[in-house]
Amino acid sequence: MAKAITKSKNDGSRYRVGFNKLKKDISKELPSVMMLFLSEKVLMDEFLSFTSNAFIGKDFNPKVNLQTFFADETSIDEVINECSNMSFLSEKKIILYKLVKKTGVRGINKEAKEGFINYAKNPNPDNILILLNSEKTYTFSNFEDFENTGIKIYTVSTDSEEDIADWCRDRLKGYEIDHETLLHLLQFVNPSYDEISSEIEKLKTFCIDTKKVTLDDVNLCVGMTKDFSENNLFEAILKRNFEKAIGIYDNMSSKTTSSSMEVELKFVAYMNNLFIGLHKMHDPALSNMAEGWPLYNELKLWKDGAKMYRLYKNYIKDLNILKIKKAFDYIYETDKTLKFTEKDKRLVINNLIHNLVNL
């Protein structure tokens, strides 16, 4: 009996592109119609600015050359009519159609899909139509009808540390900042362009007189006011990022006036929890579970479960049971040293982090 052929789920990964690469692609060829998956507002604003400059030039006036429609309040006919308008005196326009989640609608309704696909067959060269999905989570297969229709598709990746660092340098043009200081800044923020943009603007104001950003400036302006989650610390260890991990410890220490070892023991407890989870990953019963909430719950990954699970899974590729045992030995020795000796607490934590990231 022939086996049934199962079709793999379309996740849109073939259209995945970093933001800097997206701008390069757009600069080479401006699509008349594009479908954009981008959740970061600051990047969308920058994208519109870049596209308008490439398409219209320095005379771009958002009141004249930018038209924005929302899927929950505008008929598809109105959008298509605006796109198709080819009056002799008409100005070039960028038309932005923002998708809005509706109950019972997966992605975009059938009428709108058909309207945009038909328009893409013969688009107005004086206009650019951008269909924007700004949701952080979506099912790409709900949009696969747009494939091979003349509509250019981009799913913008925002989780590359290298892309984020390059983008930060662009935002800090006119300010002197070295690579070490830039990485130090990134350890204090979540990998969110919107959040990073806000912190950079604070830094620029803080350093307006010197036009130079130093480690001390970052510590004073950003680090002292920034809180971290347990996942931030786990991610630093899982990515073997010593500087970020010790920076999180320093930040934790700066927020307590207590002379006790509360921060250090909490740090050790975090590490113990992390490696308990990693040890569980070697349990056959767990490794055979389908990815999803029940699995995340078993690993106590209650926030950003999918992201953290990927980090766990990638990390244990090079982490056998013997290395996990060694990790628990390091954690136990650190706990004992903190409780029963007078050694410098930061040095003890420094050594623990060093040993864990070099397993």
C-alpha positions in Angstrom: 0.0 0.0 0.0 1.5 3.4 -1.0 2.2 5.8 1.7 0.3 9.0 1.7 2.4 12.1 0.9 2.1 14.7 3.6 2.5 18.3 2.6 4.9 20.3 4.8 3.5 23.4 6.4 4.4 26.6 4.6 6.0 28.9 7.2 7.1 31.6 4.8 10.8 31.0 5.7 11.8 31.4 2.1 10.8 35.1 2.3 12.7 35.8 5.5 15.0 38.8 5.3 16.9 41.0 7.7 16.0 44.7 7.8 19.2 45.9 6.3 19.0 43.4 3.5 15.4 44.4 2.9 16.5 48.0 2.3 19.2 46.9 -0.1 16.7 44.8 -2.0 14.2 47.7 -2.2 16.9 50.1 -3.4 17.6 47.9 -6.3 14.0 47.4 -7.4 10.9 49.0 -6.0 8.0 46.5 -6.2 4.6 48.0 -7.1 2.8 45.7 -4.7 4.4 44.1 -1.6 3.3 42.0 1.4 5.3 43.0 4.5 5.4 41.1 7.8 6.9 43.5 10.2 5.9 44.0 13.9 8.4 46.7 15.0 6.9 50.2 14.7 10.2 52.0 14.5 11.4 49.8 11.6 8.1 50.3 9.8 8.5 54.1 10.1 12.1 53.8 8.8 11.0 51.6 6.0 8.3 54.1 4.9 10.9 56.9 5.0 13.4 54.9 3.0 10.8 53.8 0.4 9.3 57.2 0.0 12.8 58.7 -0.6 13.6 56.1 -3.2 10.2 56.3 -4.9 9.3 60.0 -4.6 12.5 61.8 -3.5 13.1 64.7 -1.1 9.8 66.3 -2.1 7.9 63.5 -0.3 5.0 65.0 1.7 3.1 62.4 3.9 0.0 64.5 3.8 0.0 64.2 0.0 2.0 61.2 -0.9 1.0 58.7 1.8 -2.4 57.2 2.2 -3.2 54.7 5.0 -6.1 52.3 5.2 -7.2 49.9 7.9 -8.7 46.5 7.0 -11.4 46.8 9.7 -12.8 50.1 8.5 -12.1 50.4 4.7 -13.7 48.5 1.9 -11.4 46.7 -0.6 -13.0 48.7 -3.5 -11.9 52.0 -1.9 -8.3 50.8 -1.6 -8.1 49.4 -5.1 -9.7 52.6 -6.6 -7.1 54.7 -4.8 -4.3 52.4 -6.1 -5.7 52.5 -9.7 -6.2 56.3 -9.9 -4.1 57.4 -13.0 -5.1 61.0 -13.3 -2.7 63.1 -15.4 -2.1 65.5 -12.5 -2.0 62.9 -9.8 0.9 62.7 -7.4 2.9 59.6 -6.8 1.6 57.8 -3.7 2.5 55.1 -1.3 -0.6 53.3 -0.2 -0.4 51.4 3.1 -3.1 48.8 3.9 -2.8 47.6 7.5 -4.3 44.3 8.3 -6.4 44.1 11.5 -7.2 40.8 13.1 -10.9 39.9 12.8 -12.8 37.1 14.5 -13.3 34.3 12.1 -10.9 35.7 9.4 -7.6 33.9 8.9 -5.1 36.4 7.7 -7.1 38.4 5.1 -10.6 37.8 3.7 -11.2 36.2 0.3 -12.6 39.3 -1.3 -9.5 41.4 -0.3 -7.2 38.6 -1.5 -8.8 38.5 -4.9 -8.8 42.2 -5.2 -5.1 42.6 -4.5 -4.1 39.7 -6.7 -6.1 41.1 -9.6 -4.6 44.6 -9.1 -1.0 43.1 -8.9 -1.5 41.8 -12.5 -1.6 45.3 -13.8 -0.5 47.8 -11.1 -0.4 51.5 -11.4 3.3 52.5 -11.8 2.6 55.9 -10.1 1.7 54.1 -6.8 3.3 51.6 -4.4 0.9 49.4 -2.5 2.1 47.9 0.8 0.1 45.3 2.6 1.3 45.3 6.2 0.8 42.5 8.8 2.2 44.0 12.0 1.2 41.0 14.3 4.2 39.4 16.1 2.6 35.9 15.6 0.8 34.8 12.5 0.2 31.8 10.3 1.9 32.3 7.0 -0.2 29.6 5.2 -3.2 32.0 5.6 -1.4 34.3 3.1 0.1 31.8 0.7 -2.4 32.7 -2.0 -0.2 35.8 -2.6 2.7 33.6 -3.7 3.6 33.7 -7.4 1.1 36.5 -8.1 3.4 39.5 -8.7 3.1 40.5 -5.1 6.6 40.7 -3.5 6.6 39.1 -0.1 9.0 39.9 2.8 8.9 38.4 6.3 11.3 40.7 8.2 13.6 39.0 10.7 14.3 41.0 13.8 16.2 38.6 16.0 19.7 38.8 14.5 22.2 40.4 17.0 24.5 41.4 14.1 21.6 43.2 12.3 20.6 44.9 15.6 24.2 46.1 16.2 24.5 47.5 12.6 21.2 49.3 13.0 22.3 50.8 16.3 25.4 52.2 14.7 23.2 53.9 12.1 21.0 55.4 14.8 24.1 56.7 16.6 25.6 58.4 13.6 27.4 61.6 14.8 28.2 59.9 18.1 31.4 58.0 18.8 30.9 54.5 20.2 33.2 51.5 20.1 32.1 47.9 19.6 32.6 46.9 23.2 30.4 49.7 24.4 27.7 48.9 21.8 27.6 45.3 22.9 27.4 46.5 26.5 24.4 48.6 25.6 22.6 45.6 24.0 23.0 43.6 27.2 20.7 46.0 28.9 17.8 45.8 26.5 15.5 43.1 25.1 16.1 42.3 21.4 13.3 44.7 20.4 14.0 47.6 17.9 11.2 49.7 19.5 12.8 49.4 23.0 16.3 49.9 21.7 15.3 53.0 19.8 13.9 54.5 23.0 17.1 53.8 24.9 19.3 55.2 22.1 17.4 58.4 22.1 17.9 58.7 25.9 21.7 58.1 25.4 22.0 60.7 22.7 20.4 63.3 24.9 22.6 62.2 27.8 25.8 62.5 25.7 24.8 65.5 23.7 27.7 67.6 24.9 30.5 65.1 24.2 29.0 63.3 21.2 30.8 60.2 22.6 29.1 57.2 24.3 31.2 55.4 26.9 30.7 52.4 29.1 30.0 54.7 32.0 27.4 56.6 30.0 25.6 53.3 29.2 25.7 52.2 32.9 24.4 55.5 34.2 21.8 56.2 31.5 20.5 52.7 30.7 21.9 50.1 33.0 21.0 51.5 36.4 17.3 51.8 35.4 16.9 48.5 33.5 15.4 45.4 35.0 16.1 41.9 33.7 13.9 38.8 33.5 15.1 35.3 34.3 15.0 34.5 30.6 17.5 37.3 29.8 20.0 35.6 32.1 19.2 32.1 30.7 19.7 33.4 27.2 23.1 34.8 28.0 24.3 31.5 29.4 22.8 29.5 26.6 24.5 31.7 24.0 27.7 31.5 26.0 27.8 35.3 26.3 29.9 35.9 29.4 29.8 39.7 29.1 26.0 39.8 29.0 25.7 37.4 31.9 28.1 39.2 34.2 26.4 42.5 33.2 23.0 41.1 34.3 24.6 40.1 37.6 26.1 43.6 38.1 22.7 45.1 37.3 21.0 42.9 39.9 23.6 43.9 42.4 23.2 47.6 41.8 19.5 47.4 42.7 20.0 46.1 46.3 21.2 48.0 49.4 21.3 44.8 51.4 24.7 43.5 52.7 23.5 39.9 52.5 24.1 37.4 49.8 20.5 37.6 48.5 21.5 38.5 44.9 24.3 35.9 44.7 22.1 33.1 46.0 19.3 34.1 43.7 21.7 34.0 40.8 22.9 30.5 41.8 19.3 29.4 42.1 18.6 30.7 38.6 21.5 28.6 37.3 20.3 25.5 39.1 16.8 25.9 37.5 18.4 26.4 34.1 20.4 23.2 34.2 17.5 21.2 35.8 15.6 22.1 32.6 18.5 21.2 30.4 18.9 17.9 32.2 15.2 17.1 31.6 15.8 17.6 27.8 17.7 14.3 27.9 14.7 12.4 29.4 13.3 10.2 26.5 9.7 10.8 27.8 10.2 14.6 27.3 12.3 14.4 24.1 9.4 12.5 22.5 6.8 15.1 23.4 5.4 17.3 20.6 6.5 20.9 20.9 3.9 23.1 22.5 2.5 24.2 25.9 2.6 20.9 27.7 6.3 20.5 26.9 7.1 24.2 27.8 5.2 23.7 31.1 7.3 20.6 31.9 10.4 22.7 31.4 8.9 25.6 33.3 9.2 27.8 30.2 6.2 29.9 31.0 7.2 33.0 29.1 8.5 33.0 25.5 8.3 29.2 25.5 8.9 28.6 21.8 11.9 30.9 21.7 13.5 29.5 24.9 12.9 25.9 23.8 14.8 26.6 20.6 17.7 27.9 22.7 17.6 24.9 25.0 17.5 22.5 22.1 20.3 24.2 20.3 22.5 24.3 23.4 22.1 20.6 24.4 23.5 19.5 21.0 27.0 19.9 22.5 25.9 19.2 26.1 26.0 15.5 27.2 25.1 14.2 30.7 28.7 14.4 31.9 28.8 18.1 31.1 25.5 18.7 32.9 26.9 16.9 35.9 29.9 19.1 35.8 27.6 22.2 35.7 25.8 21.0 38.8 29.2 20.6 40.5 30.1 24.2 39.6 26.8 25.4 41.0 27.1 23.4 44.2 30.6 24.6 44.8 29.6 28.2 44.2 26.7 27.9 46.7 29.0 26.4 49.3 31.7 29.0 48.7 29.2 31.9 49.1 27.8 30.5 52.3 30.9 29.3 54.1 33.8 31.6 53.0 34.6 35.3 52.8 35.7 35.3 49.2 34.7 38.3 47.0 31.1 37.6 45.9 31.5 39.1 42.4 34.6 37.0 41.8 32.8 33.9 42.8 29.9 34.6 40.4 32.4 35.6 37.7 34.0 32.2 38.0 30.7 30.4 37.9 29.6 32.2 34.8 33.0 31.5 33.2 32.8 27.8 33.9 29.2 27.5 32.7 29.7 29.3 29.4 32.8 27.2 28.7 31.3 23.8 29.3 
